[in-house]
C-alpha cells in the first residue's frame, strides 16, 4: 500500500484548471437534469390531479396565500 507523501501543494496548471472548471460545469448540469427528472416524476404521479395554489405552496413549505 503506497504511503501518502506530505502535501506540497503546487499551483494548478492552466490545463488542469480548465479541466476542473469543466468538471464543475458538468456537475451543475447533471444536478439540474436530476432536478428536472424529479419534477417530471412528481408530475407523472399527479396526472389527473388538480392542485390549488395553496396545496402547491404547502408542498413547497411556503405559507398559504390569504384571500
C-alpha positions in Angstrom: 0.0 0.0 0.0 1.6 3.3 -1.0 2.1 5.9 1.7 0.8 9.4 1.3 3.5 12.0 0.7 3.4 15.2 2.7 1.2 17.7 1.0 3.3 20.0 -1.2 0.5 21.9 -3.0 1.7 23.3 -6.3 -0.3 25.8 -8.3 -2.6 24.1 -10.8 -1.5 24.3 -14.4 -3.7 26.2 -16.8 -4.9 22.9 -18.5 -5.7 21.4 -15.1 -7.7 24.5 -14.1 -9.7 24.2 -17.3 -10.4 20.6 -16.6 -11.5 21.3 -13.0 -13.8 24.1 -14.2 -15.3 21.8 -16.9 -16.0 19.1 -14.3 -17.7 21.7 -12.1 -19.8 22.8 -15.0 -20.8 19.3 -15.9 -21.7 18.6 -12.2 -24.0 21.6 -12.2 -25.6 20.5 -15.4 -26.2 16.9 -14.1 -27.7 18.4 -10.9 -30.1 20.5 -13.0 -31.1 17.4 -15.1 -31.7 15.4 -11.9 -34.0 18.2 -10.6 -35.9 18.2 -13.9 -36.3 14.4 -13.7 -37.6 14.7 -10.1 -40.1 17.3 -11.3 -41.3 15.1 -14.2 -41.7 12.1 -11.9 -43.8 14.2 -9.5 -45.9 15.4 -12.3 -46.4 11.9 -13.7 -47.5 10.7 -10.3 -50.1 13.5 -10.1 -51.5 13.2 -13.6 -55.2 14.0 -13.5 -55.0 15.5 -10.0 -55.7 19.2 -9.7 -53.9 21.1 -7.0 -54.8 24.5 -5.7 -52.2 27.2 -5.3 -52.2 26.7 -1.6 -51.7 22.9 -2.0 -48.6 23.6 -4.1 -47.3 26.2 -1.7 -47.8 23.8 1.2 -45.8 21.1 -0.7 -43.0 23.7 -1.2 -43.1 24.7 2.5 -44.5 28.2 1.8 -47.2 30.0 3.7 -50.7 29.8 2.1 -52.0 32.9 0.3 -54.6 34.9 2.1 -57.8 35.9 0.4 
